[in-house]
Amino acid sequence: MGRLLDSLTLPVEKQRHPVLMNAIYLWSCFISRPEPLCQHEEHYLALALDALRDALRLGDKVIDIIQGSCLLSTYFLANGRILEGSYHASAAAALAVQSGLQFNVSYDEQGWACDTQEPLI
């Protein structure tokens, strides 16, 4: 949580991708139900989906795109929108494989880590 908050003060080019941030905001609205924030769900859903289209076109910050797609998938599944949820889950998995994330992954004491020498983003 601290790293995410700290990232908001970074220069725009170093911040998390908008697809991930809007998916996080969407989930914040979702879990606030029935509080007033839930009225903004459709707004952040639209922003996240728009940012996803742009992200896939540009292909930058792939990890953020995958994480955002996963959050969108679980959001749709949690709302009973099975077709949309499975679509985004499949898209995230395909993007992860296309990015080579299935290679050189090991488990260390801090959690899952990638052993590649080159940055993935």
N, C-alpha and C positions, 0 to 999 in steps of 0.2 A: 504494500500500500504506500509506503514511504517513497519508494523509487518511482511509483506512478505519479504521485503528487509532485515530486521533485522534477519530473520530466516536463511538467507544465510550464516551468520557468525557463526551460532551455530555448535556444533559438529555434524557430519554426522548422528548419531543415533537420534538426536533431530530435524533435518531438516524435511521439508515437504517431503512427499513421491514423488519419481521421476515421477509417473504417473500424479500427480497434477502439478508439476513444468513443465514437458514437455507439458502438455495440455495448461498451461498458455503461455509458449513460442510459441506454435502453434498458439494460438489466437493473440499473439503479431505480428507474421508474417502475419496472415490473415488480421488484421486491418491496416497493413502498406501498403496494396496494393495501388497503383502499385509500391511502393518503393522497393528498393533492398532486404529488409528482406523477402518479399513474396517468394523469390526463395528457402527459407529454410523450407517451409511448409511441404513438403513431408518427410524431414528429421525428424522434430519434431513429425509429425504424426506417423511415424514408431517407434520412441523412446517411445512415449506415449502408443501406442498399445502394444509394448513389455513389458513396465513397468507394464501395466495393467494385462497382463498374469501372470507376476511374482507376482504381488500384490495379485491376487486372489488365487494363489497357496499358498502363505505364510500367507495371512490373517491379516497382521499388518496394522495399521494406516487406519482403515476402513473409517473414515470421509474423509480423503484425497482421498481414492479410489472412494468414492461416488461423491465427488466434481469433480475429474478428469473425471469420467464417464459422468457427466452432461455437462462438458465443451466439451468433445468429441462429445456428442450427439448434442449439439447446433452447433458445428462446421460442422458436417455432414449435419444437417438440413439446415444451412445457405448456404451450397454448393449444395443443391438440392439432396443430397444423403439420401433420405427419409428412405430407408430400414435400412441402417447403423445407422442413427440418432435415429430411433425408437428402434432399438436393444439396443443401449447404454442407452437410457432413461429408457427402461424397466429393464435393468440390474441394473441401479442405484437405481431405485425404489425397486426392489426385495431385493437388498443388504441392503437398508435402513430399510425395514420391517424385514428382517432376523436379523438385528442388534438391533431391538427393538426401533428404533428412533421415532416410532409413539406413544410411551408411555411417559407420564409425561412431555409433552411439554407445556409450558405456554408462554404468552406474557408479557414482562415487558417493562419498559420505554426505555431500551437499544436495544430492539429487541427480537427475539425469543431466548429462553433459555431452556435448558434441566434441569429438576429438579432431575435427578437421583443422587444418592450418589456416585456411582462408575464411574470412567472415562470410556468413550466409546472406547477409543483407547488402 
